[in-house]
């Protein structure tokens, strides 16, 4: 009987481990699929609104003068957003 119990314990450990490993593998596959789907999505073009505002082409290489205009417009927009946030924070503190 002792040998039968040992076989049952070994069998149980093997079965428990295989179920555990299967679940773990399935979880890894799910994560890989999610990462692959996330990689398929196009990265947002942060300059698109600025290029559209300046009536410039949205694809291709920009020459130096145009790139400087885009940079200045982006910095101006950032400054405006920061000032707006600072005003909101200031109003909340008062």
N, C-alpha and C positions, 0 to 999 in steps of 0.2 A: 504494500500500500504506500509505503514511503516513496517508492519510485514513481508511482502514479501521480502523487501529489506534486512531486518535483516536475514532472512533465507538464502538469496543468499550470504550474507557476511559470514555467518557461514559455509555454504556449500563450498564457495570458500576457506576459511581458512583451512577447513578440507582437501579438495582436494589438495591444495598447499602443505600442510604439509605432506600429505601421499606421494605425488610425491617426495618431498624433502627427506623424510625418506627412501623411496624406493631406491633412488639414493645413499643415504648415506650407507644404508645396503649393496647395491651391491658393493660399493667401498670397504667397510670393508671386504666383502667376497673375493674380488679380492686380497686385501693385504694379507689375511690369506692364500690364495692359493699360492701366490708368496713366502711367508715365508715358507710354507710347502715344496715347491719345492726346495727352497734354502737349507733347512735342510736335504733334501734327498741326496744332493750332498756330496760326500765324502770329508772330510777335506784333504788338501794336506799334504803329508808327507815331511816335510822340510829336514829331514835327509836322504831321499832316495838317492840323488846324492852323498852324502858323503859315505854312506854305500856301494853304487855301486863302487865308486872310490877305497875304501879300500877292495873290493871284500868280503864283509860280507853279512850275511843273512839279508834280508830286512824286515823280520817279526820275532816276538818273542822277548824274553827278552835277553838283552846283559849282559854278566858278567862284573865285575868292570873294568878289564884291557881294554877290548874292548871299554867300554863306555868312558873311559878316552881318548883313541885314537880318538874316534869319536869327543869328545868334543874339543880336541886339533886341529883336522883337521878343525872343524867348526870355531873355533876362528882364525885359520890361514887364512881361506878363507875370513872371515869378515875383518880381518886386511888388506888383499890384496885389497879388494873392497874399503875400506875406503881410503887407500893410493892412489888408482887410482882416486877416486873422488877428493881427495885433490889436486892431480896433475892437474886435469882438471880445478878446481876452480883457482888454482894458475896461470895457463896459461891464463885464461880469465882475471884475474886481471892485468896481465902485459901488 
